[in-house]
């Protein structure tokens, strides 16, 4: 995928769930999908974050943004939300799922991490991915041009000091999605992972944006292209931003002071 490509606007009439759509990267994904014409569903435990997301929707698109106060952090919550979504007039059929889930963690070496930190990191960065995929992948297998896409980060591809828990969960997330893809090789659903290889620009108040960092809207534009039925690389599993051939600076910290 090359930077600067226009967003593929062939999403009119398509329905996409963005799990984590009220988060830092997810907001950019939601904006781009709406701009490309999709009906977009977003669950969140926070009504306030959903209201903020609606306020930031592109002009003329908020009627296609469907928000749900819901907790998808456990099996029962995911199942309840799935039933609510399918009962919604716009979502009797689901064309795509984008999973923008998880939280950052840093501060300790792996030998110093507590049981609680281990369990919390795996839950938010891996288990919730599994719960969402298990609930929604089956809804995508009955028709052509459906897509399941996850967002992952640089820590999944290289170990970062004092953020090992994130690296472990991210690498496992990649293999989990590959597992779903292998098991459904005969189905018509496409599986993709977008690896965001820099921090997000403009969202970290304590870490000023540096040259080369990508924005949530750049992430969203990439996602919109991948989700579109005319995506030119349907058989490529992993995509990255920035592009490997880009001259932009990648984030490769030598120690955590640079995070």
matplotlib code that plots the C-alpha trace (Angstrom):
import matplotlib.pyplot as plt

x = [0.0, 1.4, 1.0, -1.0, -3.4, -7.0, -9.5, -11.6, -15.1, -16.9, -18.3, -21.8, -24.4, -21.8, -22.0, -18.9, -18.4, -15.5, -14.7, -12.7, -14.0, -14.1, -10.4, -7.4, -6.9, -10.5, -11.8, -9.8, -11.0, -14.6, -14.2, -12.7, -15.3, -18.1, -16.5, -16.3, -20.1, -20.3, -22.8, -20.6, -21.4, -19.3, -19.7, -18.2, -18.7, -18.5, -21.5, -19.3, -16.8, -19.5, -21.0, -17.6, -17.2, -20.6, -19.6, -16.4, -18.1, -17.6, -20.3, -23.4, -22.4, -23.7, -26.9, -24.8, -22.9, -24.7, -23.3, -24.0, -23.3, -22.0, -19.3, -17.5, -14.9, -16.3, -18.2, -21.7, -21.2, -20.0, -22.9, -25.4, -24.0, -24.0, -27.7, -28.4, -26.4, -28.2, -31.5, -30.7, -32.3, -29.0, -27.1, -29.1, -26.1, -22.5, -19.9, -16.8, -15.3, -12.4, -10.8, -8.9, -8.6, -6.1, -4.0, -0.4, 1.7, 5.3, 7.4, 8.8, 10.9, 9.2, 10.9, 9.3, 5.7, 3.1, 0.5, -2.2, -0.3, 0.2, -3.4, -4.7, -2.4, -3.4, -7.0, -7.1, -4.7, -5.5, -8.5, -10.9, -9.7, -10.5, -14.0, -14.9, -13.5, -15.3, -18.6, -18.4, -16.3, -19.1, -21.4, -19.0, -18.7, -22.0, -21.4, -18.7, -16.4, -16.6, -13.5, -12.1, -9.2, -7.2, -4.8, -1.5, 1.6, 5.4, 5.8, 4.3, 7.2, 10.2, 10.7, 10.8, 12.4, 9.9, 7.0, 7.4, 3.8, 2.6, 5.0, 3.8, 0.1, 0.6, 2.5, -0.1, -2.8, -1.2, -1.1, -4.7, -5.9, -3.8, -5.5, -9.0, -7.8, -6.5, -9.6, -11.8, -9.6, -12.6, -14.9, -15.1, -14.1, -10.8, -8.5, -6.0, -3.7, -2.7, 0.5, 0.9, 4.7, 4.8, 3.0, -0.1, 0.5, -1.4, -2.9, -0.2, -0.2, 3.0, 4.9, 5.1, 4.6, 7.8, 8.6, 7.2, 4.5, 1.2, -2.2, -5.4, -6.9, -4.0, -4.7, -8.4, -7.7, -5.7, -8.4, -11.1, -9.0, -8.5, -12.2, -13.4, -14.4, -12.1, -9.0, -6.1, -4.2, -6.9, -4.5, -2.0, -2.4, -0.1, -0.1, 2.0, 1.9, 4.2, 4.9, 8.2, 9.6, 8.5, 11.2, 9.4, 11.1, 10.0, 9.8, 12.7, 13.5, 16.7, 15.3, 12.0, 13.1, 12.3, 8.8]
y = [0.0, 3.4, 6.6, 9.3, 6.9, 8.3, 6.7, 4.2, 5.5, 2.3, 1.7, 3.1, 0.7, -1.4, -2.0, -2.1, -2.6, -0.8, -2.4, 0.2, 2.9, 5.5, 5.0, 6.9, 5.1, 4.0, 7.6, 8.0, 4.7, 5.7, 9.1, 7.6, 4.8, 7.4, 9.6, 6.7, 6.1, 3.2, 2.6, 2.3, 0.7, 1.5, 0.1, 1.6, 1.5, 5.3, 7.3, 10.5, 9.1, 8.1, 11.5, 13.0, 10.6, 11.7, 15.3, 14.7, 12.8, 14.4, 16.8, 15.0, 11.5, 11.3, 9.7, 6.7, 6.4, 4.1, 4.1, 1.6, 1.8, -1.7, -3.7, -6.1, -7.1, -10.5, -13.2, -12.3, -8.6, -9.4, -11.8, -9.2, -6.5, -8.8, -9.5, -5.8, -5.0, -7.6, -6.3, -2.8, -1.9, -1.0, -4.1, -7.2, -8.0, -7.2, -6.6, -5.8, -5.7, -3.5, -4.4, -1.4, -2.8, -2.8, -0.4, 0.5, -0.7, 0.2, 0.6, -2.8, -5.6, -9.0, -10.4, -7.6, -7.8, -8.9, -11.6, -8.9, -6.9, -10.0, -10.9, -7.4, -7.0, -10.3, -9.6, -6.1, -6.8, -10.4, -11.9, -9.2, -9.6, -13.3, -12.6, -10.1, -12.3, -15.5, -13.6, -11.8, -13.7, -16.3, -13.4, -12.6, -16.0, -16.2, -13.5, -12.2, -9.2, -9.4, -8.3, -8.8, -6.4, -5.9, -3.1, -4.0, -2.0, -1.9, -3.8, -6.9, -7.0, -6.1, -6.3, -3.0, -2.7, -2.5, -3.1, -6.9, -7.6, -5.6, -7.5, -10.8, -10.0, -8.3, -11.3, -13.7, -11.4, -11.8, -15.6, -15.7, -13.9, -16.2, -19.1, -17.8, -17.2, -20.8, -22.4, -20.4, -20.7, -21.9, -19.0, -15.7, -13.5, -11.6, -11.3, -8.5, -6.9, -3.3, -2.7, 0.9, 1.3, 4.7, 6.3, 8.2, 11.9, 14.5, 12.2, 12.0, 15.2, 14.3, 13.2, 15.9, 14.5, 13.7, 13.7, 10.6, 9.7, 8.8, 10.4, 8.6, 9.8, 8.3, 5.0, 5.4, 6.1, 2.9, 0.9, 2.3, 1.2, -2.3, -2.7, -1.6, -4.5, -3.2, -3.4, -4.2, -6.5, -8.9, -11.8, -9.9, -10.5, -7.9, -4.2, -1.5, 2.2, 3.9, 1.9, 0.0, 2.0, 5.3, 7.9, 8.9, 8.3, 5.1, 4.8, 2.7, 3.7, 2.5, 2.9, 3.9, 7.5, 7.9, 6.7]
z = [0.0, -1.0, 0.9, -0.8, -2.6, -2.5, -0.3, -2.3, -2.0, -3.0, 0.4, -0.3, 1.2, 3.1, 6.8, 9.0, 12.7, 14.3, 17.6, 19.4, 17.2, 20.0, 20.7, 19.4, 16.1, 15.9, 15.6, 12.4, 11.1, 11.7, 10.0, 6.9, 6.6, 7.0, 4.4, 2.0, 2.3, 4.8, 7.6, 10.7, 14.1, 17.1, 20.6, 23.7, 27.5, 27.5, 26.4, 26.6, 24.1, 21.7, 21.8, 21.1, 18.2, 16.8, 17.1, 15.1, 12.2, 8.8, 7.7, 6.4, 7.7, 11.3, 10.2, 9.1, 12.4, 14.8, 18.4, 21.1, 24.8, 25.3, 27.1, 24.7, 27.3, 28.0, 26.2, 27.5, 26.6, 23.1, 22.5, 23.8, 21.6, 18.5, 19.0, 19.4, 16.2, 14.1, 15.3, 14.0, 10.7, 9.1, 10.2, 9.3, 7.2, 8.1, 5.4, 7.5, 10.9, 12.0, 15.4, 16.8, 20.3, 23.1, 25.2, 25.4, 28.4, 29.4, 32.5, 33.5, 32.2, 31.7, 34.8, 36.9, 35.5, 38.0, 37.5, 37.4, 34.7, 32.6, 32.8, 32.1, 29.1, 27.6, 28.2, 26.6, 23.8, 22.9, 24.6, 23.6, 20.0, 20.2, 21.7, 19.0, 16.2, 17.5, 17.6, 14.3, 11.9, 11.4, 10.2, 7.4, 5.8, 3.9, 1.3, -1.0, -0.4, 3.4, 5.4, 8.8, 9.6, 12.8, 13.8, 15.3, 16.2, 16.0, 19.2, 17.6, 15.1, 17.3, 21.1, 22.9, 26.3, 29.2, 26.8, 26.4, 27.4, 24.4, 22.1, 23.3, 22.9, 19.5, 18.1, 19.4, 17.9, 14.5, 14.7, 16.0, 12.9, 10.7, 12.5, 11.6, 8.0, 7.7, 9.1, 6.8, 3.7, 1.6, 2.8, 1.0, 3.8, 3.5, 6.5, 6.9, 9.5, 9.3, 11.3, 12.4, 12.8, 14.5, 17.4, 16.4, 15.7, 17.7, 20.4, 23.1, 25.2, 27.0, 23.8, 21.1, 17.6, 15.8, 12.1, 10.3, 12.8, 11.2, 12.1, 13.0, 9.8, 7.8, 9.5, 8.7, 5.0, 4.8, 6.5, 4.1, 1.1, 2.5, 3.4, -0.1, -2.4, -5.1, -2.9, -5.1, -2.7, -1.5, -1.0, 1.1, 4.8, 6.4, 5.3, 7.0, 7.6, 6.7, 3.6, 3.8, 0.9, 2.4, 3.1, 6.3, 9.6, 11.3, 15.1, 16.3, 19.9, 21.5, 25.0, 26.6, 27.1, 23.4, 23.7]

ax = plt.figure().add_subplot(projection="3d")
ax.plot(x, y, z, "-o")
ax.set_aspect("equal")
plt.show()
